[in-house]
Amino acid sequence: RQAVFNYQAGTSLRSKAPSPLAPAPDTREADTAARYRIVVDHPGLYRLTYSDLQAAGLPVDQVDPRNLQLTNQGREVAILVNGEMDGKFNPGDEILFYGEAFHGDVMAALYASEDDNWLSYNSNSWQAQLTPAYFERYTEDNVYWLWVQDTRGLRMPAPVTGKPDGRGAVPKVFTDTVRAEQSHRYWSFHFTSQDPWIWDDLLVTVTTSRTYTTTLTGLAPGNYVAQFMGEMLSSYYSSENPDHHTWFTLNDSAQVYSEAFWDGPVRQTFGAQIPQAILHEGVNELYLNAGLEYGMLADRITFDWFSVSYARLFQAVGDQLTFERDESGGIWEYHISNFSSPDFLVFDITNPLVPQPVHYKARSLFLPLITQNRAVLSTL
């Protein structure tokens, strides 16, 4: 996974400010170093200034900034401390770090042996597991700890060059996937997944239709093929087979997609390939239709989520763009338009714990070697 995060030097953090720093008592017997709690809930480049640290009670005038360390879930995070070389944290100095929303990978690995103790449920023998998603459903808040130590902290490596040299192929589009999911009802005993939150319920006594929307941006013109998919479920069933009948349409198209007859209290996946031309820049509408099958006096269809994958242009929206490309290797050059300023700092976050600064001087961003790339770009 490779990602790049950039920001316009000298601007404020706008929407990417972490929660205020707060000192916390250290309950560990083996370490009495002072630490400060930082909470973030979305991926981004974060800045901590002299004023931020001072307001949190950190003795900025007494601290050697070279000894500041940042950790997350027991792992040290590399930071960039501008102005630390003189051994003093002065007004105008700052800490930069890449933060993410909470990921459950560490917790899932820590408790992996617990998977052996879960029971199986329903006719499909569904079994709960302590996956990363199991932990992530409770919070997006990710806690970082800033420590004042007596040894040097981990720092980001020296910048590498990323200046375009004309050798890289320039892709015109990338595949973007937008997932639409809302949590309106809590249903903990459907035993088809570990996600208890659902979007909508349809009580079907006659043919019934519901509309669900999502917003798409940067739609590429041309004869591209897009795809939608999602999941729904039902707790209703009868002695007849099938119990359920569903089909979908999109936007202004009358074409029916992903029509299915399915049976029993199960989770059902739907989806189909569609011409990208029927998608709209902006709001798109997915219509779920459900009919009543023989033997069913009523049916209940529970809609969970859906996603749309489509060819998207390399155009920033609100000074940021996230893209992912699966490639076999080689030299690639990405031209990304619609940024409000040509001045950026760029970071490669293949390893989000140790971001790699990248030097470049061009209006377009250049990444030298891309393999299973996920790039995140933003102007702060």
C-alpha positions as CSV (number, residue, x, y, z in Angstrom):
1,R,0.0,0.0,0.0
2,Q,1.5,3.3,-0.9
3,A,0.0,6.7,-0.2
4,V,1.0,10.3,-0.5
5,F,-0.2,13.2,1.6
6,N,0.6,16.7,0.8
7,Y,-0.3,20.1,2.2
8,Q,0.2,23.7,1.3
9,A,3.0,25.1,3.5
10,G,2.0,27.9,5.8
11,T,-1.7,27.3,5.9
12,S,-3.8,26.2,8.9
13,L,-5.1,22.7,9.4
14,R,-8.7,23.6,8.5
15,S,-10.7,20.4,9.0
16,K,-7.8,18.2,10.1
17,A,-7.1,19.5,13.6
18,P,-6.7,16.8,16.2
19,S,-8.5,16.9,19.5
20,P,-6.9,19.1,22.1
21,L,-3.8,17.6,23.8
22,A,-4.4,16.5,27.3
23,P,-1.9,15.3,29.9
24,A,-2.6,11.8,31.2
25,P,-1.4,10.0,34.3
26,D,1.1,7.2,33.4
27,T,-0.1,4.0,35.1
28,R,2.8,1.9,33.9
29,E,5.3,1.0,36.6
30,A,8.3,0.7,34.2
31,D,8.0,4.1,32.6
32,T,7.4,7.4,34.4
33,A,7.8,9.7,31.3
34,A,5.2,12.4,30.8
35,R,2.7,11.7,28.0
36,Y,0.0,13.6,26.3
37,R,-3.1,12.2,24.6
38,I,-4.0,13.1,21.0
39,V,-7.3,11.8,19.4
40,V,-7.9,11.8,15.6
41,D,-10.8,10.2,13.7
42,H,-9.8,10.5,10.0
43,P,-6.6,10.1,8.0
44,G,-4.6,13.2,7.5
45,L,-1.4,15.1,8.2
46,Y,-1.6,16.7,11.6
47,R,0.3,19.7,13.0
48,L,1.1,20.4,16.7
49,T,2.4,23.9,17.3
50,Y,4.2,25.6,20.2
51,S,0.9,27.0,21.3
52,D,-0.8,23.6,21.2
53,L,1.8,22.0,23.4
54,Q,2.0,24.9,25.8
55,A,-1.8,24.9,26.2
56,A,-1.7,21.2,27.1
57,G,0.7,21.9,29.9
58,L,3.8,20.6,28.2
59,P,6.9,22.6,29.5
60,V,7.9,23.6,26.0
61,D,10.7,25.9,27.2
62,Q,12.4,23.1,29.1
63,V,11.9,20.2,26.6
64,D,14.5,19.0,24.1
65,P,12.3,18.4,21.1
66,R,14.6,15.8,19.8
67,N,13.4,13.6,22.7
68,L,9.7,13.8,21.8
69,Q,8.2,10.5,20.8
70,L,4.8,9.6,19.4
71,T,3.2,6.2,19.8
72,N,-0.1,4.5,18.7
73,Q,-1.3,1.2,20.0
74,G,2.1,0.4,21.3
75,R,4.0,1.2,18.1
76,E,6.2,4.2,17.6
77,V,5.2,6.7,14.9
78,A,7.8,8.7,13.0
79,I,7.3,12.4,13.2
80,L,8.8,15.5,11.6
81,V,9.8,18.2,14.1
82,N,10.6,21.5,12.3
83,G,13.1,23.5,14.3
84,E,14.4,20.8,16.6
85,M,18.0,20.9,15.6
86,D,18.9,23.6,18.2
87,G,17.6,21.4,21.0
88,K,14.9,23.9,21.9
89,F,11.2,24.0,21.0
90,N,10.7,27.7,20.1
91,P,7.6,29.6,18.9
92,G,7.2,28.8,15.2
93,D,8.5,25.2,15.7
94,E,6.0,22.5,15.0
95,I,5.4,18.7,15.0
96,L,4.0,17.0,11.9
97,F,2.7,13.5,11.9
98,Y,0.4,11.3,9.8
99,G,-2.6,10.1,11.7
100,E,-5.3,7.6,10.8
101,A,-8.8,6.7,12.1
102,F,-8.8,3.7,14.4
103,H,-7.9,0.4,12.7
104,G,-8.6,-2.9,14.5
105,D,-5.7,-4.9,13.0
106,V,-3.6,-4.7,16.2
107,M,-6.4,-5.6,18.5
108,A,-7.6,-8.5,16.2
109,A,-4.1,-9.9,16.1
110,L,-3.7,-9.6,19.9
111,Y,-6.9,-11.6,20.5
112,A,-6.8,-13.9,17.5
113,S,-7.0,-17.0,19.7
114,E,-10.5,-16.0,20.9
115,D,-11.9,-17.0,17.5
116,D,-11.8,-20.6,18.6
117,N,-14.4,-20.0,21.2
118,W,-17.3,-18.6,19.1
119,L,-20.4,-20.7,18.5
120,S,-22.0,-21.2,15.0
121,Y,-25.4,-19.8,14.2
122,N,-28.3,-20.4,11.7
123,S,-28.4,-22.8,8.8
124,N,-25.4,-21.3,7.2
125,S,-23.2,-22.0,10.2
126,W,-22.3,-18.3,10.5
127,Q,-19.6,-17.8,13.2
128,A,-18.5,-14.5,14.7
129,Q,-14.8,-13.6,14.6
130,L,-12.6,-11.0,16.2
131,T,-11.8,-9.3,12.9
132,P,-10.5,-5.8,12.6
133,A,-14.0,-4.7,11.7
134,Y,-15.3,-6.1,14.9
135,F,-13.3,-3.5,16.9
136,E,-13.7,-0.7,14.4
137,R,-17.5,-0.7,14.6
138,Y,-17.3,0.8,18.1
139,T,-15.3,3.9,17.3
140,E,-13.2,5.8,14.8
141,D,-11.3,7.6,17.5
142,N,-7.6,6.7,17.3
143,V,-5.4,7.6,20.3
144,Y,-1.9,8.8,19.8
145,W,0.5,9.5,22.7
146,L,3.1,12.2,22.7
147,W,5.9,11.3,25.2
148,V,8.6,13.4,26.7
149,Q,11.5,11.0,26.9
150,D,15.3,11.2,27.7
151,T,16.3,9.5,24.4
152,R,15.9,10.4,20.8
153,G,12.5,9.8,19.2
154,L,11.8,8.2,15.8
155,R,11.9,10.7,12.9
156,M,10.8,10.6,9.3
157,P,13.6,9.7,6.9
158,A,15.4,12.3,4.7
159,P,13.4,13.3,1.7
160,V,13.7,11.4,-1.6
161,T,13.3,12.9,-5.0
162,G,10.1,12.6,-6.9
163,K,10.7,15.1,-9.7
164,P,9.2,14.0,-13.0
165,D,11.8,13.0,-15.6
166,G,9.5,12.1,-18.5
167,R,9.9,8.3,-18.2
168,G,6.7,7.6,-16.4
169,A,3.5,6.5,-18.1
170,V,0.6,8.9,-17.3
171,P,-2.7,7.1,-16.6
172,K,-5.9,9.1,-17.5
173,V,-8.3,7.5,-14.9
174,F,-8.3,5.3,-11.9
175,T,-11.1,3.1,-10.4
176,D,-12.7,4.8,-7.5
177,T,-15.2,3.0,-5.2
178,V,-17.7,5.0,-3.2
179,R,-19.5,3.1,-0.5
180,A,-22.9,4.3,0.8
181,E,-24.0,3.1,4.2
182,Q,-26.1,4.6,6.9
183,S,-26.9,3.2,10.4
184,H,-30.5,3.8,11.3
185,R,-31.5,0.6,13.0
186,Y,-29.8,-1.7,15.5
187,W,-30.4,-5.4,14.8
188,S,-28.0,-7.6,16.8
189,F,-29.5,-11.0,16.3
190,H,-29.7,-11.5,12.5
191,F,-26.6,-13.7,12.7
192,T,-25.3,-13.1,9.2
193,S,-22.5,-10.6,10.0
194,Q,-20.9,-8.8,12.9
195,D,-22.3,-5.5,11.9
196,P,-25.5,-4.9,13.9
197,W,-26.4,-1.6,12.2
198,I,-28.7,-1.5,9.1
199,W,-29.8,1.2,6.8
200,D,-33.5,0.5,6.1
201,D,-36.4,-2.0,6.4
202,L,-39.0,-2.8,3.7
203,L,-42.2,-4.4,4.8
204,V,-43.4,-6.0,1.5
205,T,-47.1,-6.7,1.1
206,V,-47.3,-5.5,-2.5
207,T,-44.6,-4.5,-4.9
208,T,-42.5,-2.0,-3.0
209,S,-39.7,0.4,-4.0
210,R,-37.1,2.4,-2.0
211,T,-34.5,4.9,-3.1
212,Y,-30.9,5.1,-1.8
213,T,-28.4,7.8,-2.9
214,T,-24.7,8.4,-3.1
215,T,-22.6,11.2,-4.5
216,L,-20.0,10.6,-7.3
217,T,-17.4,13.1,-8.5
218,G,-14.9,13.2,-11.3
219,L,-16.8,10.9,-13.6
220,A,-14.6,10.2,-16.7
221,P,-16.3,10.6,-20.1
222,G,-16.2,7.7,-22.5
223,N,-17.3,4.1,-22.8
224,Y,-16.3,2.9,-19.4
225,V,-18.0,0.1,-17.5
226,A,-18.9,0.8,-13.9
227,Q,-20.2,-1.6,-11.2
228,F,-22.5,-1.4,-8.3
229,M,-22.8,-4.0,-5.5
230,G,-24.2,-4.3,-2.0
231,E,-25.9,-6.5,0.6
232,M,-29.4,-7.0,2.0
233,L,-30.9,-9.6,4.2
234,S,-34.2,-11.0,5.5
235,S,-35.5,-12.7,8.6
236,Y,-38.7,-13.9,6.9
237,Y,-39.2,-17.3,5.3
238,S,-41.8,-19.9,4.4
239,S,-42.0,-23.6,3.3
240,E,-42.0,-22.4,-0.3
241,N,-38.9,-21.7,-2.3
242,P,-38.1,-18.9,-3.1
243,D,-39.2,-16.5,-0.4
244,H,-37.9,-13.2,-1.8
245,H,-37.9,-11.4,-5.1
246,T,-35.7,-8.2,-5.6
247,W,-34.4,-6.1,-8.5
248,F,-32.7,-2.8,-9.0
249,T,-32.7,0.2,-11.3
250,L,-30.4,3.3,-11.4
251,N,-31.1,6.9,-12.0
252,D,-33.0,7.6,-15.2
253,S,-32.4,4.2,-16.7
254,A,-35.3,1.7,-17.0
255,Q,-33.0,-1.2,-17.3
256,V,-33.4,-3.8,-14.6
257,Y,-30.2,-5.0,-12.9
258,S,-29.4,-7.8,-10.5
259,E,-32.9,-9.4,-10.4
260,A,-32.8,-12.3,-7.9
261,F,-35.1,-14.9,-6.4
262,W,-33.7,-16.0,-3.1
263,D,-34.7,-18.1,-0.1
264,G,-34.6,-18.1,3.6
265,P,-33.3,-15.9,6.4
266,V,-29.9,-15.1,4.8
267,R,-27.7,-12.3,3.7
268,Q,-27.9,-11.7,0.0
269,T,-25.3,-10.0,-2.2
270,F,-26.5,-8.0,-5.2
271,G,-24.6,-6.2,-8.0
272,A,-24.1,-5.8,-11.7
273,Q,-21.9,-4.1,-14.3
274,I,-23.4,-1.0,-15.8
275,P,-22.5,1.5,-18.5
276,Q,-20.8,4.4,-16.8
277,A,-22.9,6.8,-19.0
278,I,-26.0,6.2,-16.8
279,L,-24.2,7.6,-13.8
280,H,-24.4,11.3,-12.8
281,E,-21.8,13.7,-11.6
282,G,-23.2,14.5,-8.2
283,V,-26.1,12.6,-6.6
284,N,-27.0,9.2,-7.9
285,E,-30.1,7.1,-7.0
286,L,-30.3,3.4,-6.6
287,Y,-33.8,1.9,-6.6
288,L,-34.5,-1.3,-4.7
289,N,-37.7,-3.0,-5.8
290,A,-39.2,-6.0,-4.0
291,G,-42.2,-8.2,-4.9
292,L,-44.2,-10.8,-2.9
293,E,-43.6,-14.4,-3.7
294,Y,-46.1,-17.3,-3.5
295,G,-46.5,-18.6,0.0
296,M,-45.5,-15.3,1.7
297,L,-48.3,-13.2,3.2
298,A,-45.7,-10.5,3.8
299,D,-41.9,-10.2,3.4
300,R,-39.3,-8.1,5.1
301,I,-36.2,-6.9,3.2
302,T,-33.5,-5.3,5.2
303,F,-31.1,-3.0,3.2
304,D,-27.6,-2.7,4.5
305,W,-25.2,-0.9,2.1
306,F,-24.2,-0.5,-1.5
307,S,-21.1,0.8,-3.4
308,V,-20.3,2.1,-6.9
309,S,-17.0,1.5,-8.6
310,Y,-16.3,3.8,-11.6
311,A,-13.6,5.3,-13.8
312,R,-12.6,8.6,-12.2
313,L,-10.4,11.5,-13.4
314,F,-7.3,12.6,-11.5
315,Q,-9.0,15.8,-10.2
316,A,-8.8,17.0,-6.7
317,V,-12.0,17.9,-4.9
318,G,-11.7,20.4,-2.0
319,D,-7.9,20.2,-2.4
320,Q,-7.7,16.5,-1.8
321,L,-7.9,13.2,-3.8
322,T,-7.7,9.6,-2.7
323,F,-6.8,7.0,-5.3
324,E,-5.8,3.4,-5.4
325,R,-4.3,1.5,-8.4
326,D,-3.2,-2.1,-8.6
327,E,-0.1,-2.3,-10.9
328,S,2.6,-4.9,-11.7
329,G,5.3,-2.3,-11.2
330,G,7.1,0.2,-13.4
331,I,7.5,4.0,-13.7
332,W,4.3,6.0,-13.3
333,E,3.6,9.7,-13.4
334,Y,0.3,11.1,-12.1
335,H,-1.1,14.5,-13.2
336,I,-3.6,15.7,-10.7
337,S,-5.5,18.9,-11.4
338,N,-7.8,21.3,-9.5
339,F,-5.5,22.1,-6.5
340,S,-5.8,25.6,-5.3
341,S,-2.0,26.1,-5.0
342,P,1.1,24.7,-6.6
343,D,3.0,24.6,-3.3
344,F,3.0,21.3,-1.5
345,L,4.8,19.0,0.9
346,V,4.5,15.4,-0.2
347,F,4.7,12.3,1.9
348,D,4.8,8.7,0.8
349,I,2.8,6.7,3.4
350,T,3.3,3.2,2.1
351,N,4.1,2.6,5.8
352,P,1.8,5.0,7.7
353,L,3.9,4.7,10.8
354,V,7.0,5.9,9.0
355,P,6.0,8.5,6.2
356,Q,8.6,9.2,3.6
357,P,9.0,12.9,2.6
358,V,9.2,13.4,-1.2
359,H,10.8,16.4,-2.9
360,Y,9.3,17.6,-6.2
361,K,8.8,20.8,-8.1
362,A,6.0,20.5,-10.5
363,R,2.3,21.3,-10.8
364,S,1.6,17.6,-11.2
365,L,2.5,15.0,-8.6
366,F,5.0,12.3,-9.5
367,L,5.3,8.9,-7.8
368,P,8.3,6.9,-9.0
369,L,7.4,3.2,-8.4
370,I,3.8,2.2,-7.7
371,T,2.7,-1.3,-6.7
372,Q,-0.8,-1.8,-5.2
373,N,-0.9,1.9,-4.7
374,R,-3.3,3.8,-2.5
375,A,-2.6,7.5,-2.7
376,V,-4.0,10.2,-0.5
377,L,-3.5,13.8,-1.4
378,S,-4.6,16.9,0.4
379,T,-4.0,20.5,0.8
380,L,-4.4,21.5,4.5
